[in-house]
Amino acid sequence: MARVKYNGLVVEVPAGRSVLDALLDRGETIPHGCRAGACQTCLMQATQGTVPAASQRGLKAAHRERGLFLACSCMPEEDLEVCLPDTQQLRIAASIVGRRALADDVMELSLRTSEPFSYRAGQYVTLWRDAELGRSYSLANLPQTDGLLQFHIRRIEGGAFSGWIHDSARVGDALDVQGPMGDCFYTADDPEQKLLLIGTGTGLAPLYGILQDALAQGHRGAIHLFHGALARDGLYLHDSLTELAAQHNKLHYHACVLHGDDEPAADIRAGDVGALALERIGTPAGWKCYLCGDPTLVNGLRKKLFLAGAAMKDIHADAFLASGPAPRDPLND
Ligand SMILES: Cc1cc2nc3c(=O)[nH]c(=O)nc-3n(C[C@H](O)[C@H](O)[C@H](O)COP(=O)(O)OP(=O)(O)OC[C@H]3O[C@@H](n4cnc5c(N)ncnc54)[C@H](O)[C@@H]3O)c2cc1C
């Protein structure tokens, strides 16, 4: 059993348990989110000892060298001394410059960073309301010279961050931005390759960014965007996307609703967005695929596309994992 020293406290971490779980069990306040190594909210720093490589997956080389690691993915194999990292070096200051309702439960949030921020549309960042509350959101706009970042944030019932954005946040409020992260972005390596973009809910945010990037870079292959929602009012960019598709022959926008109460409109299909996409495009072999939003849909489709012929290297996915309670420790049950 490894021992982890943190803030004057020595905590024993049983095999298979993470540093994050062990510290939370002891009542320590460690910021965290997805607990699956994606959101990087639980970043910590090892000042003594070596952390397992798996806990540094996806981190920048400079951060790995400084001993930064993800506490949720760190099952220590040796004793460690750890601390919370200096956030000044990881985050940049930003302020809210706009809030616009895209639908009853989706807000477009616009921020301006205090210094240049380099990213690719479709990647995600952690937005920090304060030292403890940080959540991942995908970048929906192309990088701008004036540091404008745009996000689509869905209200989650009882949600700490999304509730703040929808109900209380105001233009001028400050927050911090950490990142960017993820590989869901357009690359112009093969401008003829067909692109398949599938997302549910605000999974449209990164896809909207990727789409704009592909169009801006003159992508020549067909681009099929499938947006799935439970009902018509969840198709929150329907008119803009319909208009955009009318301007670009290569862009095909497919709006899908799971529950069509009435006969769906002529331009909206009823059914499961993944099934409708596979039915429409036939084999995905040779396509570049982007999947974003609901984790069950994203993870299920990733497998289906691979089995149907898409190459793993051509499948880019961001599952919008929710922050959740700690997995149970069988030793403490
Ligand atoms: C890589 C990545 C990118 C993301 N990008 C976006 C984005 O662009 N737009 C966006 O709106 N969200 C995005 N998310 C989700 C976002 O990070 C938050 O999880 C979400 O906004 C809820 O945070 P909250 O603080 O409001 O709710 P919390 O306070 O974290 O949760 C409140 C309760 O709701 C549950 N819950 C949380 N999320 C959901 C959900 N989706 N469905 C049902 N129950 C839920 C929690 O388990 C908890 O019980 C992304 C997540 C990841 C990992």
The ligand as an ORCA input file, in Angstrom:
! r2SCAN-3c Opt
* xyz 0 1
  C     -14.738     16.833    -22.481
  C     -16.045     17.452    -22.033
  C     -16.620     18.474    -22.771
  C     -17.848     19.020    -22.381
  N     -18.399     20.025    -23.134
  C     -19.612     20.523    -22.789
  C     -20.232     21.553    -23.600
  O     -19.684     22.031    -24.591
  N     -21.469     21.985    -23.234
  C     -22.133     21.481    -22.118
  O     -23.269     21.909    -21.848
  N     -21.543     20.526    -21.336
  C     -20.304     20.050    -21.627
  N     -19.717     19.107    -20.821
  C     -20.388     18.730    -19.545
  C     -19.951     19.745    -18.444
  O     -18.567     19.598    -18.192
  C     -20.670     19.538    -17.098
  O     -20.576     18.174    -16.703
  C     -22.135     19.920    -17.144
  O     -22.286     21.272    -17.574
  C     -22.776     19.763    -15.734
  O     -22.044     20.539    -14.817
  P     -22.796     21.204    -13.563
  O     -21.743     21.743    -12.653
  O     -23.852     22.144    -14.034
  O     -23.553     19.979    -12.909
  P     -23.017     19.140    -11.629
  O     -23.143     19.980    -10.411
  O     -21.667     18.592    -11.977
  O     -24.043     17.939    -11.615
  C     -25.318     18.037    -10.960
  C     -25.982     16.672    -11.063
  O     -26.374     16.428    -12.417
  C     -25.745     15.244    -12.898
  N     -25.360     15.540    -14.282
  C     -24.299     16.255    -14.684
  N     -24.260     16.315    -16.034
  C     -25.329     15.620    -16.462
  C     -25.851     15.317    -17.736
  N     -25.224     15.708    -18.865
  N     -26.997     14.608    -17.810
  C     -27.640     14.196    -16.699
  N     -27.178     14.439    -15.458
  C     -26.049     15.142    -15.323
  C     -24.527     15.019    -12.004
  O     -24.126     13.667    -11.971
  C     -25.054     15.498    -10.665
  O     -25.833     14.529    -10.041
  C     -18.507     18.550    -21.201
  C     -17.897     17.524    -20.448
  C     -16.686     16.987    -20.851
  C     -16.056     15.883    -20.019
*
